[in-house]
Amino acid sequence: NAGVTQTPKFQVLKTGQSMTLQCAQDMNHNSMYWYRQDPGMGLRLIYYSASEGTTDKGEVPNGYNVSRLNKREFSLRLESAAPSQTSVYFCASSIGRTEKLFFGSGTQLSVL
Amino acid sequence: GESVGLHLPTLSVQEGDNSIINCAYSNSASDYFIWYKQESGKGPQFIIDIRSNMDKRQGQRVTVLLNKTVKHLSLQIAATQPGDSAVYFCAGGTEGGSYIPTFGRGTSLIVHP
C-alpha cells in the first residue's frame, strides 16, 4: 500500500501566486489533516476533516483553504502565497479522530 | 486546547545506552497520548501510544510511562542504536468529539557510535 501520498514534493512560488497541495490516502481512513512544520517548531494543525464532507479549522488556518474531495483526497489551497507560508507541509490520515496518524512524506514549499 | 511540550530540544547518548525523552502536557482532561519518530526528510511515524487508564505500555525496545498526577509522560528507548537518531514528538488530546492531535516541539535524539 502507498499509504498517504502528497504532491508535489517541492514547490517554489512567488508572493501572490496560488497553488494547491494534493493529498490522497488508500487506507480507507475517515479523518485527514494538514499540518505545517517550521524549523525548530512542532507540527501545527492547519485544517482537518474528521469525516468525508466535513472540514474544520485548526491552529493556523489563515491564508489556507481545504477541500475534502472524497474519502481518499484532501487538498490544501493557498490562494495568495506569502513568504510566511514558507514551510514543510504534511498531510496525515487516521481511521478515526482518536487514533494514530499516518503521515505523508511532506511538501517543501518556498515562497519568494 | 491542549499544550504539549518536550523538556529538552536535544538529547545526545552513546550507542547502547538507554534514552529517556520527556514530555509535559497542560490539560488534565487529556487521555490519549502518542509518540512519533521523525527521521530527516520524512514524515513522522507512529511509535507507541498510551491511554490514561494505563501508567505504562511497552513495545519493542520502547516503553512509555504516563504520570497523570504531574501531567508528564516519557519515552524510554532501550539499547539505543544509531538508527534511533531522529526527532521525537509527543502528541496528546482528549478523546471524544473535540479531540485534535496537538504536537510538542520535538526532541532531537543524537546517538553517537
Interface residues (C-beta under 8 A of the other chain):
Chain A: V4 Y33 Y35 G40 M41 G42 L43 R44 L45 Y48 G58 E59 F90 A92 S94 R97 T98 K100 L101 F102 F103 G104 S105 G106
Chain B: G1 P9 Y32 I34 Y36 G41 K42 G43 P44 Q45 F46 D49 F89 A91 G93 E95 G96 Y99 I100 P101 T102 F103 G104 R105 G106
